[in-house]
Amino acid sequence: MRKIPATPSRRLGKIATIAVIPLSLIAAGALVSTASYSAFSATTSNPSNNWSAGSVGLTNSSPNSAAFDATNLKPGSTGTTCVAVTSTGSLPAAVKLYATDASQSQGIGDWLNLTVTQGTGGGNGSCNGFSPISSGASVYDNTLTSFVNDATDYGSGVGNWAPAGGDSPETRTFQITYSVSANAPSSIMGATANVNFTWEAQNQ
């Protein structure tokens, strides 16, 4: 049988097919070649980041005993004691003094005056070496009744001490003086009064 020569169109079709195959292989090879190489890169880090909370803290020189245990009071009686309060916190703070667990009978608090003065030196019941600070020394001077009624929490407390905080404790001495009015009436005979002096620090 005689072979029929391929027509030009069929010959061109074969050529086109042959030409497509090498181009496909070349494109695939290019993709493989590109994926075989890593890009340049660099990193930097800042390690060991951490966070810790600061603190406020207070101690006093007479934590387990009363500043006063005065008995047999009469008109004109007076007494003084000193309590050293130490700030041990790491944060700046403001310290206030106020009354807690207060009680009294027969209105004795109306005739008993309290004076609170800030300073340095003394403490633990003794005012030996006490010296008032140069400004703002007196933080309270009024009756016991007013103190227990008005200074009831941190917000209404008295004082202007603002320890800076940090690694070194800071101490402020509070001199507390009481005096019974010379005009105190006989109606307060046998009366009693009780109060806790409470210092509180809050960070600023």
ZIBEL-V915854 format. One record per pair of residues at least 12 apart in sequence whose ideal C-beta (glycine too) atoms are under 10 Angstrom apart, sorted by the first residue. I is the first residue (numbers start at 1). J is the second residue. D is the distance in Angstrom with one decimal. If there is no record, write none. Layout:
I_J_D / I_J_D
This chain:
52_90_9.6 / 53_90_9.1 / 53_91_9.0 / 54_89_7.1 / 54_90_4.5 / 54_91_4.0 / 54_92_9.2 / 54_93_9.8 / 54_165_7.3 / 54_166_9.9 / 54_203_7.0 / 55_88_8.0 / 55_89_4.8 / 55_90_5.3 / 55_91_6.5 / 55_93_9.6 / 55_165_8.6 / 55_201_9.8 / 55_203_8.4 / 56_87_7.5 / 56_88_8.4 / 56_89_3.7 / 56_90_8.1 / 56_91_5.6 / 56_92_8.9 / 56_93_4.8 / 56_94_9.6 / 56_95_9.1 / 56_163_8.8 / 56_165_7.7 / 56_200_9.1 / 56_201_4.5 / 56_202_6.7 / 56_203_5.1 / 56_204_9.5 / 57_86_8.6 / 57_87_6.9 / 57_88_3.9 / 57_89_4.5 / 57_90_8.6 / 57_91_9.5 / 57_93_8.9 / 57_165_9.7 / 57_169_8.8 / 57_201_7.2 / 58_85_6.1 / 58_86_7.0 / 58_87_6.0 / 58_88_7.1 / 58_89_7.9 / 58_93_8.6 / 58_95_7.0 / 58_163_9.1 / 58_198_9.8 / 58_199_5.6 / 58_200_7.4 / 58_201_5.1 / 59_84_9.0 / 59_85_7.4 / 59_86_5.0 / 59_87_8.6 / 59_88_6.3 / 59_169_8.4 / 59_171_9.3 / 59_199_9.6 / 60_83_5.4 / 60_84_6.6 / 60_85_4.8 / 60_86_7.2 / 60_123_8.2 / 60_124_9.0 / 60_171_9.6 / 60_173_10.0 / 60_174_8.7 / 60_197_8.7 / 60_198_9.9 / 60_199_6.8 / 61_82_8.1 / 61_83_5.8 / 61_84_4.1 / 61_85_7.7 / 61_86_8.0 / 61_122_8.8 / 61_123_3.9 / 61_124_4.1 / 61_125_7.8 / 61_126_9.1 / 61_171_8.7 / 61_173_8.3 / 61_174_9.9 / 62_81_8.3 / 62_82_9.2 / 62_83_5.6 / 62_84_8.4 / 62_85_9.9 / 62_123_7.9 / 62_124_5.7 / 62_125_6.0 / 62_197_9.5 / 63_83_9.6 / 65_124_8.8 / 65_125_7.5 / 66_81_9.1 / 66_125_9.3 / 66_194_9.1 / 66_195_9.8 / 66_196_8.9 / 66_197_9.2 / 67_79_9.7 / 67_80_9.9 / 67_81_4.8 / 67_82_8.5 / 67_83_5.7 / 67_125_7.1 / 67_174_9.0 / 67_176_6.0 / 67_178_9.7 / 67_195_9.6 / 67_196_9.5 / 67_197_6.1 / 68_80_9.4 / 68_81_6.1 / 68_125_9.3 / 68_176_7.6 / 68_178_6.7 / 68_193_9.8 / 68_194_9.9 / 68_195_9.3 / 68_197_9.3 / 69_81_9.9 / 70_112_9.5 / 70_178_7.1 / 70_180_9.2 / 70_193_9.5 / 71_192_9.7 / 73_108_8.2 / 73_111_9.5 / 73_112_7.8 / 73_178_8.8 / 73_179_9.8 / 73_180_5.3 / 73_184_8.5 / 73_188_8.6 / 73_189_9.7 / 73_191_8.7 / 73_192_9.8 / 73_193_9.4 / 74_180_6.7 / 74_182_9.7 / 74_184_7.7 / 74_188_9.7 / 74_189_8.8 / 75_111_8.1 / 75_179_9.8 / 75_180_5.7 / 75_181_6.5 / 75_182_5.0 / 75_183_6.9 / 75_184_4.4 / 75_185_8.8 / 75_186_9.6 / 75_188_9.2 / 76_179_7.7 / 76_180_6.3 / 76_181_8.2 / 76_182_5.0 / 76_183_9.7 / 76_184_8.4 / 77_112_9.0 / 77_178_8.1 / 77_179_7.1 / 77_180_4.5 / 77_181_9.8 / 77_182_9.8 / 77_184_9.0 / 78_113_9.0 / 78_115_9.9 / 78_177_6.9 / 78_178_6.6 / 78_179_4.2 / 78_180_7.2 / 79_176_9.0 / 79_177_7.1 / 79_178_5.6 / 79_179_8.0 / 79_180_9.5 / 80_115_8.8 / 80_117_9.5 / 80_122_9.9 / 80_125_10.0 / 80_126_9.9 / 80_127_5.9 / 80_130_9.1 / 80_175_6.4 / 80_176_7.1 / 80_177_4.5 / 80_178_7.9 / 80_179_9.4 / 81_122_9.1 / 81_123_9.5 / 81_124_9.3 / 81_125_5.4 / 81_126_8.0 / 81_127_7.0 / 81_174_9.2 / 81_175_7.6 / 81_176_5.6 / 81_177_8.1 / 81_178_8.9 / 81_197_9.9 / 82_117_9.3 / 82_119_8.2 / 82_121_8.1 / 82_122_3.9 / 82_123_5.4 / 82_124_7.8 / 82_125_7.0 / 82_126_6.2 / 82_127_4.1 / 82_128_8.4 / 82_129_9.0 / 82_130_5.3 / 82_173_5.4 / 82_174_6.9 / 82_175_5.0 / 82_176_7.4 / 82_177_9.8 / 83_97_9.6 / 83_116_9.9 / 83_122_8.8 / 83_123_6.3 / 83_124_7.8 / 83_125_7.8 / 83_127_9.8 / 83_172_9.7 / 83_173_7.1 / 83_174_5.1 / 83_175_8.3 / 83_176_6.9 / 83_197_7.1 / 83_199_8.5 / 84_119_9.9 / 84_120_8.8 / 84_121_8.5 / 84_122_6.8 / 84_123_2.8 / 84_124_6.8 / 84_125_9.9 / 84_126_9.7 / 84_130_9.4 / 84_171_5.5 / 84_172_7.5 / 84_173_4.7 / 84_174_7.8 / 85_97_8.6 / 85_118_9.5 / 85_123_8.5 / 85_159_9.6 / 85_161_8.0 / 85_163_9.5 / 85_170_9.5 / 85_171_6.9 / 85_172_5.6 / 85_173_7.5 / 85_174_6.3 / 85_197_9.7 / 85_199_5.2 / 85_201_9.0 / 86_123_9.2 / 86_163_8.9 / 86_169_5.1 / 86_170_7.0 / 86_171_4.5 / 86_172_8.1 / 86_173_9.9 / 87_161_8.1 / 87_162_9.4 / 87_163_3.7 / 87_164_8.6 / 87_165_7.3 / 87_166_9.7 / 87_168_9.8 / 87_169_6.3 / 87_170_4.8 / 87_171_7.5 / 87_172_7.8 / 87_199_9.5 / 87_201_6.1 / 88_163_9.1 / 88_165_9.4 / 88_168_9.7 / 88_169_5.0 / 88_170_8.6 / 88_171_9.8 / 88_201_9.3 / 89_163_7.4 / 89_164_9.9 / 89_165_5.4 / 89_166_8.8 / 89_169_8.9 / 89_170_9.3 / 89_201_6.4 / 89_202_10.0 / 89_203_7.2 / 90_165_5.3 / 90_166_6.4 / 90_167_7.5 / 90_203_9.3 / 91_163_9.2 / 91_164_9.3 / 91_165_4.6 / 91_166_8.8 / 91_201_8.9 / 91_202_9.4 / 91_203_4.2 / 91_204_7.6 / 92_162_6.9 / 92_163_7.1 / 92_164_5.5 / 92_165_4.6 / 92_166_8.5 / 92_201_9.8 / 92_203_6.5 / 92_204_4.8 / 93_161_8.8 / 93_162_6.9 / 93_163_5.5 / 93_164_8.6 / 93_165_6.3 / 93_170_9.5 / 93_200_9.4 / 93_201_4.2 / 93_202_6.1 / 93_203_5.1 / 93_204_6.1 / 94_154_8.8 / 94_157_9.5 / 94_159_8.2 / 94_160_7.9 / 94_161_7.3 / 94_162_5.0 / 94_163_8.4 / 94_200_9.3 / 94_201_7.1 / 94_202_6.0 / 94_203_8.3 / 94_204_5.7 / 95_118_9.7 / 95_154_9.3 / 95_157_8.5 / 95_159_5.8 / 95_160_8.6 / 95_161_4.4 / 95_162_7.3 / 95_163_6.8 / 95_170_9.8 / 95_172_7.3 / 95_174_9.7 / 95_199_5.7 / 95_200_7.0 / 95_201_4.8 / 95_202_8.3 / 96_139_9.3 / 96_151_8.0 / 96_153_8.4 / 96_154_5.1 / 96_155_8.0 / 96_156_8.2 / 96_157_2.9 / 96_158_6.6 / 96_159_5.2 / 96_160_8.9 / 96_161_8.5 / 96_198_8.9 / 96_199_7.2 / 96_200_5.6 / 96_201_8.2 / 96_202_8.0 / 97_116_6.6 / 97_118_9.4 / 97_139_7.0 / 97_140_7.5 / 97_147_9.2 / 97_151_7.0 / 97_154_9.7 / 97_157_5.5 / 97_158_5.3 / 97_159_4.9 / 97_161_8.9 / 97_174_6.8 / 97_176_9.2 / 97_197_6.4 / 97_198_7.1 / 97_199_5.4 / 97_200_8.2 / 98_147_8.3 / 98_148_9.0 / 98_150_8.9 / 98_151_4.1 / 98_152_6.0 / 98_153_5.9 / 98_154_6.9 / 98_155_8.9 / 98_156_6.5 / 98_157_3.8 / 98_158_7.1 / 98_159_9.0 / 98_195_9.9 / 98_196_9.3 / 98_197_8.3 / 98_198_5.6 / 98_199_8.3 / 98_200_7.2 / 99_114_9.7 / 99_144_8.6 / 99_147_5.6 / 99_148_4.3 / 99_149_8.4 / 99_150_8.7 / 99_151_5.5 / 99_152_6.5 / 99_153_9.4 / 99_156_9.7 / 99_157_8.8 / 99_158_9.8 / 99_195_4.9 / 99_196_6.9 / 99_197_7.2 / 99_198_7.0 / 100_148_9.0 / 100_151_9.7 / 100_152_8.0 / 100_153_8.6 / 100_195_7.5 / 100_196_4.5 / 100_197_8.3 / 100_198_4.6 / 100_200_9.7 / 101_148_9.6 / 101_194_7.3 / 101_195_7.0 / 101_196_4.7 / 101_198_8.7 / 102_144_8.4 / 102_145_9.3 / 102_147_8.2 / 102_148_3.8 / 102_149_8.6 / 102_151_9.8 / 102_152_8.6 / 102_193_7.9 / 102_194_6.7 / 102_195_4.2 / 102_196_7.4 / 103_148_8.5 / 103_192_7.9 / 103_193_7.2 / 103_194_5.1 / 103_195_7.8 / 104_144_7.1 / 104_145_7.3 / 104_148_7.4 / 104_188_9.6 / 104_191_7.1 / 104_192_6.9 / 104_193_4.0 / 104_194_7.2 / 104_195_8.1 / 105_188_8.6 / 105_190_8.3 / 105_191_4.9 / 105_192_5.4 / 105_193_7.5 / 105_194_9.6 / 106_185_9.5 / 106_187_6.1 / 106_188_5.1 / 106_189_8.1 / 106_190_7.4 / 106_191_3.7 / 106_192_8.3 / 106_193_9.3 / 107_145_7.6 / 107_184_9.9 / 107_185_8.9 / 107_187_7.3 / 107_188_6.6 / 107_191_7.3 / 107_193_9.7 / 108_143_9.9 / 108_144_7.7 / 108_145_8.6 / 108_180_8.4 / 108_184_8.1 / 108_187_9.2 / 108_188_4.6 / 108_189_9.6 / 108_190_9.4 / 108_191_3.8 / 108_192_7.0 / 108_193_5.1 / 109_143_6.0 / 109_144_3.9 / 109_145_3.6 / 109_146_8.2 / 109_147_8.1 / 109_148_6.7 / 109_149_8.7 / 109_188_9.4 / 109_191_8.8 / 109_193_5.5 / 109_195_8.7 / 110_143_5.8 / 110_144_8.0 / 110_145_5.1 / 110_146_8.9 / 110_181_8.5 / 110_184_8.9 / 110_185_9.7 / 110_188_8.4 / 111_143_7.6 / 111_144_8.6 / 111_145_8.9 / 111_179_9.6 / 111_180_6.1 / 111_181_4.5 / 111_182_9.5 / 111_183_7.6 / 111_184_4.1 / 111_185_7.5 / 111_187_9.4 / 111_188_5.9 / 111_191_8.9 / 111_193_10.0 / 112_143_6.6 / 112_144_4.5 / 112_145_8.0 / 112_147_9.6 / 112_178_5.9 / 112_179_7.5 / 112_180_5.6 / 112_181_7.5 / 112_184_8.1 / 112_188_8.7 / 112_191_9.3 / 112_193_6.5 / 113_141_7.5 / 113_142_7.0 / 113_143_5.7 / 113_144_7.4 / 113_145_10.0 / 113_146_9.4 / 113_147_9.6 / 113_177_8.3 / 113_178_6.7 / 113_179_5.0 / 113_180_7.9 / 113_181_6.8 / 114_140_6.3 / 114_141_7.5 / 114_142_6.8 / 114_143_7.1 / 114_144_5.5 / 114_145_9.7 / 114_146_8.5 / 114_147_5.5 / 114_148_9.6 / 114_176_6.7 / 114_177_7.3 / 114_178_5.7 / 114_179_8.5 / 114_195_9.2 / 114_197_9.6 / 115_138_6.8 / 115_139_9.3 / 115_140_6.8 / 115_141_4.8 / 115_142_8.6 / 115_175_8.0 / 115_176_7.4 / 115_177_4.5 / 115_178_7.9 / 115_179_7.8 / 116_137_9.5 / 116_138_7.2 / 116_139_5.1 / 116_140_4.1 / 116_141_7.6 / 116_142_9.7 / 116_147_8.6 / 116_151_9.8 / 116_158_6.7 / 116_159_7.8 / 116_174_5.9 / 116_175_7.2 / 116_176_5.4 / 116_177_7.9 / 116_197_8.7 / 117_130_8.4 / 117_132_5.4 / 117_133_8.6 / 117_136_9.8 / 117_137_5.1 / 117_138_5.2 / 117_139_7.2 / 117_140_8.7 / 117_141_8.8 / 117_173_8.9 / 117_174_7.3 / 117_175_4.5 / 117_176_8.1 / 117_177_7.6 / 118_132_6.9 / 118_133_5.3 / 118_135_9.7 / 118_136_6.8 / 118_137_5.5 / 118_138_7.9 / 118_139_5.9 / 118_140_10.0 / 118_158_9.9 / 118_159_6.9 / 118_160_7.8 / 118_161_6.3 / 118_172_5.8 / 118_173_7.2 / 118_174_6.0 / 118_175_7.8 / 119_131_5.1 / 119_132_4.2 / 119_133_5.4 / 119_134_9.6 / 119_137_6.3 / 119_172_7.7 / 119_173_5.2 / 119_174_8.0 / 119_175_6.2 / 120_132_8.5 / 120_133_6.9 / 120_171_7.4 / 120_172_7.2 / 120_173_5.7 / 121_171_9.5 / 121_173_6.1 / 121_175_9.7 / 122_173_5.2 / 122_174_9.5 / 122_175_7.2 / 123_171_7.8 / 123_172_9.9 / 123_173_5.4 / 123_174_8.9 / 123_175_9.8 / 124_173_9.9 / 127_173_8.1 / 127_175_5.7 / 127_176_9.5 / 127_177_9.2 / 129_173_8.9 / 130_173_5.9 / 130_174_9.6 / 130_175_5.6 / 131_173_8.6 / 131_175_9.7 / 132_173_9.3 / 132_175_7.6 / 133_160_9.6 / 133_161_8.9 / 133_172_7.9 / 133_173_9.2 / 135_160_9.0 / 136_159_8.7 / 136_160_4.9 / 136_161_8.7 / 137_160_9.9 / 137_175_8.9 / 138_158_9.8 / 138_175_9.6 / 139_151_9.9 / 139_157_9.3 / 139_158_4.7 / 139_159_4.7 / 139_160_6.6 / 139_161_8.5 / 139_174_8.1 / 140_157_9.6 / 140_158_4.7 / 140_159_8.1 / 140_174_9.6 / 140_176_8.8 / 141_158_9.9 / 141_177_9.2 / 142_158_9.7 / 143_181_8.8 / 144_178_7.5 / 144_193_6.0 / 144_195_7.0 / 145_193_8.9 / 147_195_7.5 / 147_197_9.4 / 148_193_8.5 / 148_194_9.6 / 148_195_5.7 / 148_196_9.9 / 151_197_9.9 / 151_198_9.3 / 152_198_9.9 / 153_198_9.0 / 153_200_8.0 / 154_198_9.1 / 154_199_9.7 / 154_200_4.7 / 154_201_8.9 / 154_202_6.1 / 155_200_9.9 / 155_202_9.6 / 157_198_8.2 / 157_199_8.3 / 157_200_6.8 / 159_172_8.6 / 159_174_8.0 / 159_199_7.9 / 159_200_9.7 / 161_174_8.8 / 161_199_8.8 / 161_201_8.8 / 162_201_9.5 / 162_204_7.0 / 163_201_7.3 / 163_204_9.8 / 164_204_9.8 / 165_201_9.5 / 165_203_7.8 / 165_204_8.9 / 172_199_9.2 / 174_197_8.0 / 174_199_7.9 / 176_197_7.1 / 178_193_9.6
